[in-house]
Amino acid sequence: MVNDAYSSANNNLSSLNDLASDNPLRKRIREAAQTVRDTTPLAQSFTNFVTINLVANAQLAAGGAAAMSFLPDDIADGEVASGASYINVGTLLPFYEDALEEIARHFHADHHRWVLDPVAAGLGTTRTDILKSFKVAPPTIIRGNASEIIKLREMWELPADEDGSSDKHGKSKKSSGPVGVESADDVEAAEESARVLAKFIAKGDAQGQSAVAVSGETDLVTDGEHTYRLPGGSAMMTKITGAGCSLGGVVATYLAVADPLTAAVAASALYNRASEAGEANSHGPGSFQVAFLDGLWSTTPEQIAASPILA
């Protein structure tokens, strides 16, 4: 089975403990998922036009609402109706450099929460300049693969974590990627960078809250102080375009109703359960995408909250 590729990573987590069923985080996850279903929150997106359709459909299937635009004034006006927003830098056009910096500064000035997906961080000067500009007007949540998270931390020139856990020599790990939009690093290599980024962006949040989510064979989510790993999911997600992009959109959907850590963990848990259901009910990438969207729709708040969450 395709999922065999995920089993080796998930088998290396024996030293971690699954959260108890009555853990407050599980309660917050269930409440967030139920609130999304009950209230259909809008999370607007400025996203990759290659995957924009899946991003919108995933937000709808998860229980939210979607609005897509590439105009800064549209995004600024849409902020009023949106509980959160999403910026994905996957496919760029020349005018995006000024537009995205303007949008980020507008969000920052209004204390509007948003999710950043730093797709292919480190590829090209324009993309690098855009991602560097977000340091002065940072997002609430960053969601990416391991190489993107490590590279963004390098771009922002953030120092090593205070606990000195970068590696056994006290030096920060450097990214081996990107390889196009794929990661050349494993999730564990990005743990310190994720914590450092989370602590940094929390300083720019009105409530001092943040989260960084690293997607991979076993997902990692941290707010800088608490770090969780979410095993499971399906490797079929690597066989369709837009799995990561759409996850960012669904993280924004949950951010519209929950704190950043809860939103990031809940969305990642939902994706693991929905992708497992999708693989079980499909025969290849085409039918998997349809079955995955059905999984997003049919996975209950209770099932999301009961997902493996290791600490």
Solvent accessible surface area in square Angstrom, and as a share of the most:
residue,aa,sasa,rsa
1,M,172,0.77
2,V,57,0.33
3,N,39,0.20
4,D,93,0.48
5,A,58,0.45
6,Y,25,0.09
7,S,49,0.32
8,S,70,0.45
9,A,24,0.19
10,N,37,0.19
11,N,112,0.57
12,N,118,0.61
13,L,21,0.11
14,S,108,0.70
15,S,102,0.66
16,L,47,0.23
17,N,110,0.57
18,D,77,0.40
19,L,24,0.12
20,A,60,0.46
21,S,107,0.69
22,D,123,0.63
23,N,42,0.22
24,P,88,0.56
25,L,5,0.03
26,R,17,0.06
27,K,122,0.52
28,R,91,0.33
29,I,0,0.00
30,R,87,0.32
31,E,72,0.32
32,A,5,0.04
33,A,2,0.01
34,Q,65,0.29
35,T,49,0.29
36,V,0,0.00
37,R,63,0.23
38,D,99,0.51
39,T,84,0.49
40,T,73,0.42
41,P,17,0.11
42,L,45,0.22
43,A,0,0.00
44,Q,7,0.03
45,S,0,0.00
46,F,2,0.01
47,T,3,0.01
48,N,14,0.07
49,F,91,0.38
50,V,94,0.54
51,T,6,0.04
52,I,45,0.23
53,N,100,0.52
54,L,7,0.03
55,V,0,0.00
56,A,22,0.17
57,N,52,0.26
58,A,0,0.00
59,Q,0,0.00
60,L,91,0.45
61,A,13,0.10
62,A,1,0.01
63,G,10,0.10
64,G,3,0.03
65,A,26,0.20
66,A,32,0.25
67,A,41,0.32
68,M,55,0.25
69,S,22,0.14
70,F,52,0.22
71,L,96,0.48
72,P,26,0.17
73,D,89,0.46
74,D,65,0.34
75,I,3,0.02
76,A,26,0.20
77,D,107,0.55
78,G,21,0.21
79,E,23,0.10
80,V,139,0.80
81,A,75,0.58
82,S,9,0.06
83,G,38,0.37
84,A,0,0.00
85,S,2,0.01
86,Y,1,0.01
87,I,1,0.01
88,N,3,0.02
89,V,0,0.00
90,G,9,0.08
91,T,35,0.21
92,L,41,0.20
93,L,77,0.39
94,P,122,0.77
95,F,99,0.41
96,Y,4,0.02
97,E,62,0.28
98,D,108,0.56
99,A,5,0.04
100,L,0,0.00
101,E,53,0.24
102,E,103,0.46
103,I,4,0.02
104,A,1,0.01
105,R,123,0.45
106,H,65,0.29
107,F,1,0.00
108,H,72,0.32
109,A,75,0.58
110,D,73,0.38
111,H,128,0.57
112,H,23,0.10
113,R,43,0.16
114,W,3,0.01
115,V,0,0.00
116,L,0,0.00
117,D,0,0.00
118,P,0,0.00
119,V,11,0.06
120,A,1,0.00
121,A,0,0.00
122,G,34,0.33
123,L,91,0.45
124,G,49,0.47
125,T,110,0.64
126,T,53,0.31
127,R,30,0.11
128,T,28,0.16
129,D,68,0.35
130,I,1,0.00
131,L,0,0.00
132,K,100,0.42
133,S,22,0.14
134,F,0,0.00
135,K,67,0.28
136,V,87,0.50
137,A,2,0.02
138,P,17,0.11
139,P,4,0.03
140,T,7,0.04
141,I,0,0.00
142,I,0,0.00
143,R,11,0.04
144,G,0,0.00
145,N,24,0.12
146,A,1,0.01
147,S,1,0.01
148,E,6,0.02
149,I,0,0.00
150,I,0,0.00
151,K,44,0.19
152,L,0,0.00
153,R,5,0.02
154,E,48,0.22
155,M,20,0.09
156,W,2,0.01
157,E,145,0.65
158,L,18,0.09
159,P,105,0.66
160,A,41,0.32
161,D,9,0.05
162,E,168,0.75
163,D,97,0.50
164,G,41,0.39
165,S,55,0.35
166,S,0,0.00
167,D,47,0.24
168,K,184,0.78
169,H,130,0.58
170,G,42,0.40
171,K,140,0.59
172,S,42,0.27
173,K,75,0.32
174,K,158,0.67
175,S,20,0.13
176,S,84,0.54
177,G,13,0.13
178,P,33,0.21
179,V,97,0.56
180,G,43,0.42
181,V,82,0.47
182,E,111,0.50
183,S,43,0.27
184,A,46,0.35
185,D,24,0.13
186,D,93,0.48
187,V,17,0.10
188,E,87,0.39
189,A,23,0.18
190,A,0,0.00
191,E,41,0.18
192,E,9,0.04
193,S,1,0.01
194,A,0,0.00
195,R,28,0.10
196,V,13,0.08
197,L,0,0.00
198,A,0,0.00
199,K,62,0.26
200,F,49,0.20
201,I,1,0.00
202,A,17,0.14
203,K,170,0.72
204,G,31,0.30
205,D,24,0.12
206,A,63,0.49
207,Q,120,0.53
208,G,46,0.44
209,Q,71,0.31
210,S,4,0.03
211,A,0,0.00
212,V,0,0.00
213,A,3,0.02
214,V,1,0.00
215,S,28,0.18
216,G,31,0.30
217,E,74,0.33
218,T,10,0.06
219,D,12,0.06
220,L,0,0.00
221,V,0,0.00
222,T,0,0.00
223,D,33,0.17
224,G,3,0.03
225,E,132,0.59
226,H,102,0.46
227,T,28,0.16
228,Y,25,0.10
229,R,25,0.09
230,L,1,0.00
231,P,16,0.10
232,G,16,0.16
233,G,4,0.04
234,S,0,0.00
235,A,7,0.06
236,M,17,0.08
237,M,29,0.13
238,T,93,0.54
239,K,120,0.51
240,I,23,0.12
241,T,90,0.52
242,G,9,0.09
243,A,14,0.11
244,G,26,0.25
245,C,13,0.08
246,S,0,0.00
247,L,10,0.05
248,G,0,0.00
249,G,0,0.00
250,V,0,0.00
251,V,0,0.00
252,A,0,0.00
253,T,0,0.00
254,Y,2,0.01
255,L,6,0.03
256,A,26,0.20
257,V,47,0.27
258,A,22,0.17
259,D,37,0.19
260,P,1,0.01
261,L,15,0.07
262,T,1,0.00
263,A,0,0.00
264,A,0,0.00
265,V,0,0.00
266,A,0,0.00
267,A,0,0.00
268,S,2,0.01
269,A,0,0.00
270,L,1,0.00
271,Y,9,0.03
272,N,11,0.06
273,R,41,0.15
274,A,0,0.00
275,S,1,0.01
276,E,56,0.25
277,A,38,0.30
278,G,0,0.00
279,E,25,0.11
280,A,84,0.65
281,N,106,0.55
282,S,19,0.13
283,H,184,0.82
284,G,21,0.20
285,P,69,0.43
286,G,57,0.55
287,S,46,0.30
288,F,0,0.00
289,Q,59,0.26
290,V,96,0.55
291,A,12,0.09
292,F,0,0.00
293,L,34,0.17
294,D,86,0.44
295,G,2,0.02
296,L,0,0.00
297,W,162,0.57
298,S,74,0.48
299,T,10,0.06
300,T,55,0.32
301,P,13,0.08
302,E,96,0.43
303,Q,96,0.43
304,I,2,0.01
305,A,9,0.07
306,A,75,0.58
307,S,2,0.01
308,P,50,0.31
309,I,0,0.00
310,L,20,0.10
311,A,54,0.42
